[in-house]
């Protein structure tokens, strides 16, 4: 691929901004900053050039460039889905209403072995990218198999992502010999290192139960050679905790600590069944956590102690998990669930307020991925990953508190415009980079053989 085709900035040069967003209420998500009403934001060469109000944007240079009218909307950073398996859109609704172990070992793992290949993962990942764009996610952290093809789909969509090769100690899609799992992972990192400013390769160990100590230790060594965090599922179920205690006489976080895996580059997904000592260990070693409330609820895995983790000083982001256990990639719905579940579990209506949860899905997610200096807040000089939510709908009126409106009333369907790195991916609900009809048609073709007729 030549350098021109690999450029992530759609336009360069010229005297004026490439894009001007004007008229909305801007939520920068910078701590301490209040909403800016009737805001104007200019974008140049993929970055936020200037933020202000109308009188700050006078002069002939601001008469040029594409314009977005956000006068009936909220302007905010693009959402960050900090834990998902994008191509699992292929299995949405296939194996619902089952316990996790049965869902995973009797349904999902066998179907993955049968169905997954470069063609199907590419199609499923494109569908996932389409869904995320449609619901305001501009960046995601993914872990799965045949990840070359998730990279291809993400690059085509124009999204920002950290895409990780899955590692597990038994035959997996694309890695039939478990002895090769770490070699495949290292090759993946080498292949995609430096490919794009938008896409960073990484590693994802399935769990402390499905990966041996040697695998975990070697995966960490390989991961530390690059900038990306190492992802892992931790304490997702009581069964997982019990299994590891029977094998090691230690709870999962204590076990990971004792083998040297806890560090600031580790991202733990789920983290439901933690005791106080484990939370202190995570905080002490600056391990980051992804809260995945809807999947946890659907599989009856439990309720993560998010408030206690945050009080301990742990950085917490939010993710959807895969569509097979959620069943959507809509972070607006995930935020609503996270806030309400946090309140009812603590029996405290103040717990996990709207602003905190929105931060988890923006600045918090960016921090988990190591992207906090580039995205997650709207600040001059940062990358222009921005969404506009249209308020011109009955369920979003009246507007008293924009944070509450976004978390408790909005859904992904209310997102009007999506911009990544200064490039329009969706404008007025029209996709710019992807063809929905073509993508959905291909997925229907692939899933027809194991769809409704087999249930």
C-alpha positions as CSV (number, residue, x, y, z in Angstrom):
1,X,0.0,0.0,0.0
2,X,1.5,3.4,-1.0
3,X,1.9,6.3,1.4
4,X,-1.0,8.3,-0.1
5,X,-3.5,5.5,0.4
6,X,-2.3,5.1,4.0
7,X,-2.7,8.7,5.0
8,X,-5.2,9.2,7.8
9,X,-5.8,12.9,7.2
10,X,-8.4,13.4,4.4
11,X,-7.3,16.9,3.5
12,X,-4.1,18.9,4.0
13,X,-3.3,22.5,3.4
14,X,-5.3,25.6,2.6
15,X,-5.8,28.8,4.6
16,X,-9.1,28.0,6.4
17,X,-10.3,25.1,8.4
18,X,-11.2,21.9,6.8
19,X,-14.4,21.6,8.9
20,X,-16.4,24.0,11.1
21,X,-18.9,22.8,13.6
22,X,-21.1,25.5,14.9
23,X,-24.2,26.3,17.0
24,X,-24.4,23.5,19.5
25,X,-23.8,22.9,23.2
26,X,-20.2,21.6,23.5
27,X,-19.2,19.2,26.3
28,X,-15.4,19.1,26.3
29,X,-15.2,16.4,29.0
30,X,-12.2,18.3,30.5
31,X,-12.4,18.1,34.3
32,X,-13.8,21.4,35.6
33,X,-15.0,22.8,32.3
34,X,-18.7,23.7,32.0
35,X,-20.8,23.2,28.8
36,X,-20.2,25.9,26.2
37,X,-23.4,27.1,24.6
38,X,-23.6,28.2,21.0
39,X,-20.1,26.8,20.5
40,X,-18.0,26.9,17.4
41,X,-15.2,24.4,16.7
42,X,-12.8,24.4,13.8
43,X,-10.8,21.4,12.5
44,X,-7.6,21.5,10.5
45,X,-5.5,18.6,9.2
46,X,-7.2,16.1,11.5
47,X,-6.9,18.1,14.7
48,X,-9.0,20.5,16.7
49,X,-7.7,23.9,15.6
50,X,-9.8,26.2,17.7
51,X,-12.8,26.2,20.2
52,X,-14.9,29.3,21.0
53,X,-18.1,31.2,20.1
54,X,-19.1,33.1,17.1
55,X,-17.1,36.3,17.8
56,X,-14.0,34.2,17.9
57,X,-14.4,33.0,14.3
58,X,-14.7,36.2,12.3
59,X,-12.6,36.9,9.2
60,X,-12.5,35.5,5.7
61,X,-10.6,32.3,6.6
62,X,-13.6,30.9,8.4
63,X,-15.9,31.3,5.4
64,X,-14.2,28.3,3.8
65,X,-14.4,24.6,4.5
66,X,-17.2,22.1,5.1
67,X,-19.7,23.2,7.8
68,X,-21.8,21.2,10.2
69,X,-24.9,22.8,11.8
70,X,-25.1,21.6,15.4
71,X,-27.5,24.3,16.6
72,X,-30.0,21.7,17.8
73,X,-27.5,19.3,19.2
74,X,-24.7,18.5,21.6
75,X,-21.1,18.3,20.5
76,X,-18.9,15.9,22.4
77,X,-15.9,13.6,22.1
78,X,-16.5,10.4,20.2
79,X,-17.3,7.5,22.5
80,X,-14.6,4.9,23.3
81,X,-15.7,1.2,23.5
82,X,-13.0,-0.1,25.7
83,X,-13.9,-3.8,25.4
84,X,-15.5,-5.6,22.5
85,X,-15.1,-8.5,20.0
86,X,-16.3,-6.7,16.9
87,X,-16.7,-9.6,14.5
88,X,-19.0,-11.4,17.0
89,X,-21.8,-9.4,15.3
90,X,-22.1,-12.6,13.3
91,X,-23.4,-14.4,16.4
92,X,-25.9,-11.8,17.6
93,X,-28.9,-13.6,19.1
94,X,-27.6,-17.1,18.2
95,X,-27.2,-18.5,21.8
96,X,-29.2,-16.3,24.2
97,X,-30.5,-17.1,27.7
98,X,-27.7,-19.5,28.7
99,X,-25.2,-19.6,31.5
100,X,-21.7,-18.3,30.5
101,X,-19.9,-21.6,30.5
102,X,-22.7,-23.4,28.4
103,X,-23.0,-20.3,26.2
104,X,-19.2,-20.3,25.5
105,X,-18.2,-23.9,25.4
106,X,-21.3,-25.5,23.9
107,X,-22.4,-22.8,21.5
108,X,-20.0,-20.0,20.7
109,X,-16.6,-21.9,20.7
110,X,-17.9,-24.7,18.4
111,X,-19.6,-22.2,16.0
112,X,-16.5,-20.0,15.9
113,X,-14.4,-23.1,14.9
114,X,-16.9,-23.9,12.1
115,X,-17.6,-20.4,10.8
116,X,-14.7,-18.1,11.4
117,X,-12.2,-17.5,8.6
118,X,-10.8,-14.3,7.0
119,X,-13.9,-13.7,4.9
120,X,-16.4,-14.1,7.7
121,X,-14.4,-12.1,10.2
122,X,-14.0,-9.3,7.7
123,X,-17.7,-9.2,7.1
124,X,-18.6,-9.3,10.8
125,X,-16.1,-6.6,11.6
126,X,-17.5,-4.4,8.9
127,X,-20.9,-4.8,10.4
128,X,-19.6,-4.0,13.8
129,X,-17.8,-0.9,12.5
130,X,-21.0,0.2,10.8
131,X,-23.0,-0.2,14.1
132,X,-20.4,1.7,16.1
133,X,-20.3,4.6,13.7
134,X,-24.1,4.7,13.7
135,X,-24.2,4.9,17.5
136,X,-21.4,7.4,18.0
137,X,-18.4,5.2,18.9
138,X,-15.2,6.6,17.2
139,X,-12.6,4.4,18.9
140,X,-12.7,0.8,20.2
141,X,-10.4,-1.8,21.8
142,X,-10.9,-5.2,20.2
143,X,-9.7,-8.7,21.0
144,X,-10.5,-11.7,18.7
145,X,-9.1,-14.0,16.0
146,X,-8.2,-13.5,12.3
147,X,-7.4,-10.0,13.4
148,X,-5.7,-9.1,10.1
149,X,-9.2,-8.9,8.7
150,X,-10.6,-6.8,11.6
151,X,-7.7,-4.3,10.8
152,X,-8.8,-4.3,7.2
153,X,-12.4,-3.6,8.1
154,X,-11.5,-0.9,10.6
155,X,-9.2,0.8,8.2
156,X,-11.9,0.8,5.5
157,X,-14.4,2.2,8.0
158,X,-12.1,5.0,9.1
159,X,-12.4,4.3,12.8
160,X,-9.7,4.5,15.5
161,X,-8.9,1.3,17.3
162,X,-6.6,-0.9,19.3
163,X,-6.9,-4.3,17.7
164,X,-5.5,-7.3,19.6
165,X,-4.7,-10.8,18.5
166,X,-6.5,-13.3,20.8
167,X,-4.3,-15.8,22.8
168,X,-5.7,-19.0,24.3
169,X,-4.2,-22.4,25.3
170,X,-6.4,-24.6,23.1
171,X,-7.1,-24.8,19.3
172,X,-8.6,-21.5,18.2
173,X,-9.8,-20.0,14.9
174,X,-6.7,-19.3,12.8
175,X,-4.4,-20.9,15.4
176,X,-5.2,-24.7,15.3
177,X,-2.0,-25.5,17.2
178,X,-2.0,-23.8,20.6
179,X,1.8,-24.1,20.7
180,X,1.9,-21.4,18.0
181,X,-0.4,-18.9,19.8
182,X,2.4,-16.6,20.9
183,X,4.2,-16.8,17.6
184,X,1.0,-15.8,15.8
185,X,0.5,-13.0,18.2
186,X,4.1,-11.7,17.7
187,X,3.7,-11.9,13.9
188,X,0.5,-9.9,14.2
189,X,2.2,-7.1,16.1
190,X,5.1,-7.0,13.7
191,X,2.8,-7.0,10.6
192,X,0.7,-4.0,11.7
193,X,3.1,-1.9,13.6
194,X,3.2,1.5,12.1
195,X,0.5,0.7,9.5
196,X,-1.8,3.7,10.5
197,X,-2.0,6.5,12.9
198,X,-5.5,5.3,13.7
199,X,-4.9,1.6,14.3
200,X,-2.6,0.1,16.9
201,X,-2.0,-3.7,17.2
202,X,-2.0,-5.4,20.6
203,X,-2.5,-8.7,22.4
204,X,-5.4,-10.2,24.3
205,X,-5.1,-13.1,26.7
206,X,-8.5,-14.8,27.1
207,X,-8.3,-15.4,30.9
208,X,-6.1,-16.7,33.7
209,X,-8.1,-20.0,33.4
210,X,-7.7,-20.5,29.7
211,X,-4.1,-19.3,29.5
212,X,-1.2,-21.0,31.4
213,X,1.2,-19.1,33.5
214,X,3.9,-19.5,30.9
215,X,1.5,-18.1,28.2
216,X,0.6,-15.1,30.4
217,X,4.2,-14.3,31.2
218,X,5.4,-14.6,27.6
219,X,2.5,-12.6,26.3
220,X,3.3,-9.8,28.8
221,X,7.0,-9.8,27.6
222,X,5.9,-9.5,24.0
223,X,3.3,-6.8,24.8
224,X,5.8,-4.7,26.6
225,X,8.0,-4.5,23.5
226,X,5.3,-2.2,22.0
227,X,3.1,0.7,23.2
228,X,-0.2,-1.2,23.4
229,X,-1.7,-2.5,26.7
230,X,-2.3,-6.2,27.3
231,X,-5.9,-7.1,27.6
232,X,-7.4,-10.0,29.7
233,X,-10.7,-11.1,31.1
234,X,-10.5,-11.2,34.9
235,X,-12.9,-12.5,37.5
236,X,-15.9,-12.6,35.1
237,X,-17.7,-15.4,37.0
238,X,-17.6,-17.1,40.4
239,X,-16.8,-20.3,38.6
240,X,-13.7,-18.8,37.1
241,X,-12.6,-17.6,40.6
242,X,-13.3,-21.1,42.1
243,X,-11.4,-22.9,39.3
244,X,-8.3,-20.8,39.7
245,X,-8.4,-21.1,43.5
246,X,-8.5,-24.9,43.1
247,X,-5.5,-24.8,40.7
248,X,-3.4,-22.1,42.4
249,X,-4.9,-21.6,45.9
250,X,-5.1,-17.9,45.0
251,X,-7.8,-15.5,43.8
252,X,-7.4,-14.3,40.2
253,X,-5.9,-10.8,40.9
254,X,-3.6,-12.2,43.6
255,X,-2.5,-14.9,41.2
256,X,-1.8,-12.3,38.4
257,X,0.1,-10.2,40.9
258,X,2.3,-13.2,42.1
259,X,3.3,-14.1,38.5
260,X,4.2,-10.4,37.8
261,X,1.4,-9.6,35.4
262,X,-0.1,-6.5,37.2
263,X,1.2,-3.3,35.8
264,X,0.0,0.0,34.3
265,X,-0.2,-1.6,30.9
266,X,-2.7,-4.3,31.8
267,X,-6.4,-3.8,31.1
268,X,-8.8,-6.1,32.9
269,X,-12.2,-6.6,31.5
270,X,-15.3,-7.4,33.6
271,X,-13.5,-7.6,37.1
272,X,-16.8,-8.5,38.8
273,X,-15.8,-10.8,41.7
274,X,-13.1,-8.9,43.5
275,X,-12.4,-8.6,47.2
276,X,-10.9,-5.5,48.9
277,X,-7.4,-6.8,48.7
278,X,-7.7,-7.4,44.9
279,X,-9.0,-3.9,44.4
280,X,-6.1,-2.5,46.3
281,X,-3.6,-4.6,44.2
282,X,-5.2,-3.3,41.0
283,X,-5.0,0.3,42.3
284,X,-1.4,-0.1,43.5
285,X,-0.2,-1.4,40.2
286,X,-2.3,1.1,38.2
287,X,-4.2,-1.7,36.3
288,X,-7.1,-0.3,34.4
289,X,-10.5,-1.9,34.3
290,X,-13.4,-2.1,31.7
291,X,-16.9,-2.2,33.1
292,X,-19.2,-4.3,30.8
293,X,-22.6,-4.1,32.5
294,X,-25.0,-5.4,29.9
295,X,-23.1,-8.5,29.1
296,X,-22.5,-9.2,32.8
297,X,-26.2,-8.9,33.4
298,X,-27.3,-11.0,30.4
299,X,-25.0,-13.9,31.4
300,X,-25.8,-13.4,35.1
301,X,-22.1,-13.1,35.8
302,X,-22.7,-10.5,38.5
303,X,-22.3,-6.8,39.2
304,X,-18.8,-5.2,39.2
305,X,-18.0,-3.0,42.2
306,X,-17.4,0.0,40.1
307,X,-17.9,2.7,42.7
308,X,-15.5,0.9,45.1
309,X,-12.9,0.5,42.3
310,X,-13.1,4.2,41.5
311,X,-12.8,5.2,45.2
312,X,-9.7,3.0,45.3
313,X,-8.2,5.0,42.5
314,X,-8.7,2.6,39.6
315,X,-9.3,4.1,36.2
316,X,-12.5,2.5,34.8
317,X,-13.7,2.6,31.2
318,X,-16.8,1.1,29.7
319,X,-17.3,-1.5,27.0
320,X,-20.1,-3.5,25.3
321,X,-18.4,-6.8,25.0
322,X,-19.4,-8.7,21.8
323,X,-22.8,-8.6,20.2
324,X,-23.3,-12.3,21.0
325,X,-23.6,-11.5,24.7
326,X,-25.1,-8.0,24.8
327,X,-26.6,-7.9,22.0
328,X,-25.6,-4.5,20.6
329,X,-22.6,-2.2,20.4
330,X,-24.5,1.0,21.5
331,X,-22.5,2.7,24.2
332,X,-25.3,5.1,25.0
333,X,-27.4,2.2,26.2
334,X,-24.4,0.8,28.0
335,X,-23.9,4.1,29.9
336,X,-27.6,4.2,30.9
337,X,-27.3,0.6,32.2
338,X,-24.0,1.3,34.0
339,X,-25.4,4.3,35.8
340,X,-28.7,2.6,36.9
341,X,-27.0,-0.7,37.8
342,X,-24.5,1.1,39.9
343,X,-27.2,3.0,41.8
344,X,-29.4,-0.1,42.6
345,X,-26.4,-2.3,43.5
346,X,-25.3,0.3,46.1
347,X,-28.8,1.4,47.0
348,X,-27.6,4.9,46.4
349,X,-29.2,7.2,43.8
350,X,-26.1,9.4,43.8
351,X,-23.8,6.6,42.9
352,X,-22.3,6.8,39.4
353,X,-23.8,10.1,38.2
354,X,-24.3,10.9,34.6
355,X,-21.2,13.0,34.2
356,X,-19.0,10.3,35.7
357,X,-20.4,7.6,33.4
358,X,-20.0,9.9,30.3
359,X,-16.4,10.4,31.3
360,X,-15.9,6.6,31.5
361,X,-17.1,6.4,27.9
362,X,-14.9,9.2,26.6
363,X,-11.8,10.4,28.5
364,X,-11.7,7.3,30.7
365,X,-11.8,5.0,27.7
366,X,-9.1,7.0,26.0
367,X,-6.9,6.6,29.1
368,X,-7.4,2.8,29.1
369,X,-6.1,2.6,25.5
370,X,-3.2,4.9,26.2
371,X,-4.7,7.5,23.8
372,X,-5.5,10.2,26.4
373,X,-3.0,12.7,24.9
374,X,-4.8,12.5,21.5
375,X,-8.5,11.9,22.1
376,X,-11.2,11.6,24.8
377,X,-11.7,15.3,25.4
378,X,-12.3,18.3,23.1
379,X,-9.2,20.5,23.4
380,X,-7.3,22.6,20.9
381,X,-4.5,20.5,19.4
382,X,-6.1,17.1,20.1
383,X,-7.3,14.7,17.3
384,X,-10.7,15.6,16.0
385,X,-12.7,12.6,17.1
386,X,-16.1,14.2,17.6
387,X,-19.8,13.4,17.5
388,X,-22.9,15.5,17.3
389,X,-26.1,14.3,19.0
390,X,-29.3,15.6,17.6
391,X,-31.7,16.9,20.3
392,X,-34.6,17.5,17.9
393,X,-36.6,14.5,19.2
394,X,-39.4,14.2,21.8
395,X,-37.5,12.0,24.2
396,X,-34.6,14.5,24.4
397,X,-36.7,17.5,25.4
398,X,-36.7,19.6,27.4
399,X,-32.9,20.0,28.0
400,X,-31.9,20.8,31.6
401,X,-28.6,18.9,32.0
402,X,-26.9,17.8,28.8
403,X,-24.9,15.0,30.7
404,X,-28.1,13.5,32.1
405,X,-29.9,13.8,28.7
406,X,-27.1,11.9,27.0
407,X,-26.8,9.1,29.6
408,X,-30.5,8.6,30.6
409,X,-32.5,9.6,27.5
410,X,-30.4,9.3,24.4
411,X,-29.5,6.3,22.3
412,X,-27.1,5.7,19.5
413,X,-29.9,6.4,17.0
414,X,-29.8,10.1,18.1
415,X,-26.2,10.6,16.8
416,X,-26.3,12.8,13.7
417,X,-22.7,13.3,12.7
418,X,-19.5,11.3,13.4
419,X,-16.0,12.6,12.7
420,X,-12.7,10.7,13.2
421,X,-9.4,12.4,12.8
422,X,-11.1,15.2,11.1
423,X,-12.8,13.0,8.5
424,X,-16.6,12.6,8.2
425,X,-17.7,9.0,8.7
426,X,-21.4,9.8,9.0
427,X,-23.2,13.1,8.2
428,X,-26.9,13.7,8.9
429,X,-27.2,9.9,9.5
430,X,-25.8,9.1,6.1
431,X,-22.7,6.9,6.1
432,X,-19.8,8.3,4.2
433,X,-17.2,5.5,4.3
434,X,-19.3,2.3,4.3
435,X,-22.2,0.9,2.3
436,X,-24.8,-0.5,4.8
437,X,-26.7,-2.4,2.2
438,X,-23.7,-4.3,0.9
439,X,-22.4,-5.1,4.4
440,X,-25.7,-6.3,5.7
441,X,-26.3,-8.4,2.6
442,X,-23.0,-10.1,3.0
443,X,-23.6,-10.9,6.6
444,X,-27.0,-12.4,5.8
445,X,-25.4,-14.5,3.2
446,X,-22.8,-15.8,5.6
447,X,-25.2,-16.4,8.5
448,X,-28.0,-18.0,6.5
449,X,-26.6,-21.5,7.1
450,X,-26.7,-21.2,10.9
451,X,-29.6,-18.7,11.2
452,X,-33.3,-19.0,12.0
453,X,-33.7,-22.3,10.1
454,X,-31.4,-24.2,12.5
455,X,-33.0,-23.0,15.7
